[in-house]
Amino acid sequence: MVYKSPHYEGDLSTIQKDKNGRNISIPAKALNIVWGKDGRYWKLPDNPNMPAELLQVSWLEVSSCVDGINPKKKYEVGFKISLKVDAFGWNKYPVYIMMKRGQEGEISWKKVSLNTNNGNGNQPFEILGELMKTEKHMTDTKLYFGLYEVWSGKWKGGLQIHGAFVREAAS
């Protein structure tokens, strides 16, 4: 019997880089989403310009990887998200943006609080991770990153992920 995974693996062919490789745009369709293939938890877009919609999960894990970054530069990682009017479960439990340069890199992270009381009327906004630290002797050109809330075990929903981005930080 062939086991079919409930997790969605992103379509990396939809990632777009500017000509200098300084700005990378990752649509929702290119993100790996735990439980993403299960329609009880997520509504995934067919169109790369549409957001992935979280219906309900107790384990939020959305990640990706980009290649071709300059190991000597610092980068910012972020997600473009929105909260639906009926979003729930976000007020007490922050999300974390985590990233690392290469398989052996040091993990950088930032805690971000989302407040459903303020509701943003489905207007997308950015949440931004810390700058990547430049590590000595690092030559790996891959950058791994993700958005997580896996520690509370509480149900949450109403989040729309429009995409992610990686951009070279100002020196």
C-alpha positions in Angstrom: 0.0 0.0 0.0 1.3 3.4 -1.0 1.1 6.0 1.8 0.0 9.4 0.6 1.3 12.3 2.7 -1.1 14.8 4.1 1.6 17.5 3.8 1.9 19.8 0.9 5.2 20.2 -0.9 5.6 23.6 -2.5 6.1 24.1 -6.3 9.5 25.7 -6.3 9.2 26.6 -10.0 6.9 29.5 -9.0 9.6 31.3 -7.0 10.7 34.5 -8.6 14.1 36.3 -8.3 15.0 39.8 -9.5 17.9 40.0 -12.0 20.4 40.6 -9.2 19.1 37.9 -6.9 18.6 40.5 -4.1 14.9 40.1 -3.9 13.1 36.7 -4.0 9.4 36.4 -4.0 7.9 33.1 -2.8 4.1 32.7 -3.6 1.9 30.6 -1.3 2.0 27.8 -3.9 5.7 27.5 -3.4 5.6 27.0 0.4 5.7 23.6 2.2 2.7 23.4 4.4 2.2 20.7 7.1 -1.3 19.2 6.8 -1.7 21.3 3.6 -3.2 18.5 1.6 -6.0 17.9 4.1 -9.0 20.1 3.2 -10.2 20.1 6.8 -7.2 22.2 7.7 -6.1 24.2 4.7 -7.5 25.7 1.5 -4.6 25.8 -1.0 -4.6 28.0 -4.1 -4.5 26.7 -7.7 -3.4 30.1 -8.8 0.1 31.3 -7.6 -1.3 34.8 -7.0 -3.8 33.7 -4.4 -3.2 33.0 -0.7 -3.2 29.8 1.2 -6.0 29.9 3.7 -5.6 28.2 7.1 -9.0 26.9 8.1 -7.9 25.3 11.4 -4.8 23.6 12.8 -3.1 23.1 16.2 0.3 22.8 14.5 1.3 25.6 12.2 4.4 24.9 10.1 5.0 26.6 6.8 8.5 26.5 5.3 10.6 26.9 2.2 14.2 27.1 1.0 15.8 29.3 -1.6 19.1 28.8 -3.3 21.6 31.2 -4.8 22.0 33.7 -1.9 25.3 35.4 -1.3 27.0 33.8 1.8 28.7 37.1 2.6 25.4 39.2 2.7 22.7 39.6 5.3 19.1 38.8 4.4 15.7 39.6 5.7 13.0 37.0 5.6 9.3 37.7 5.9 5.7 36.6 5.2 2.9 38.6 3.7 -0.2 37.5 5.6 -3.7 38.7 6.5 -6.2 37.7 9.2 -9.8 37.0 8.2 -12.5 38.7 10.3 -13.3 35.3 11.9 -9.7 34.5 12.7 -9.2 32.8 16.1 -6.5 31.4 18.4 -3.8 34.0 17.7 -4.1 36.4 20.6 -2.3 34.5 23.3 0.2 32.5 21.2 2.9 34.2 19.0 4.2 32.8 15.8 7.9 32.5 15.1 9.8 33.3 11.9 12.9 31.1 11.9 15.7 30.9 9.4 19.1 29.5 8.9 21.8 29.7 6.2 22.7 26.3 5.0 22.2 22.9 6.7 24.9 23.7 9.3 23.9 27.4 9.9 22.9 29.0 13.1 19.1 29.4 13.6 17.9 33.0 13.8 14.3 33.6 14.9 11.8 36.3 15.8 8.6 36.1 17.8 5.6 37.9 16.3 2.3 38.5 18.0 -0.8 38.5 15.8 -3.9 40.2 17.3 -7.3 39.1 16.0 -9.0 41.8 18.0 -7.8 44.5 15.7 -8.8 42.6 12.5 -7.3 44.0 9.4 -10.2 43.4 7.1 -8.3 40.9 5.0 -5.7 43.5 4.1 -2.3 41.8 3.7 0.6 43.0 5.9 4.2 41.9 6.3 5.8 40.2 9.3 9.6 40.3 9.1 12.3 38.1 10.6 15.6 39.2 12.0 18.5 39.8 9.8 20.6 36.7 9.1 23.9 36.7 10.9 26.9 36.4 8.6 28.8 33.3 9.7 32.6 32.9 9.2 33.6 30.4 6.5 30.0 29.9 5.4 29.8 29.0 1.7 26.4 27.4 1.5 24.1 29.4 -0.8 20.8 27.9 0.6 18.6 29.8 3.0 16.0 27.7 5.0 13.1 29.5 6.6 9.6 29.1 8.0 6.7 30.3 10.0 5.8 28.3 13.1 3.4 27.9 16.0 3.8 24.3 17.2 4.2 24.7 20.9 0.8 25.7 22.3 -1.2 22.8 20.9 -4.2 25.2 20.7 -6.4 25.5 17.6 -6.1 28.5 15.4 -7.5 29.6 12.1 -8.4 32.4 9.7 -4.8 33.1 8.6 -4.2 33.8 5.0 -0.6 33.4 3.7 -0.1 35.5 0.5 3.5 34.5 0.2 7.0 35.0 1.6 10.0 37.0 0.6 13.7 37.0 1.0 15.6 40.2 0.4 19.1 41.4 0.8 19.4 43.7 3.9 20.8 47.2 3.6 24.3 47.2 4.9 
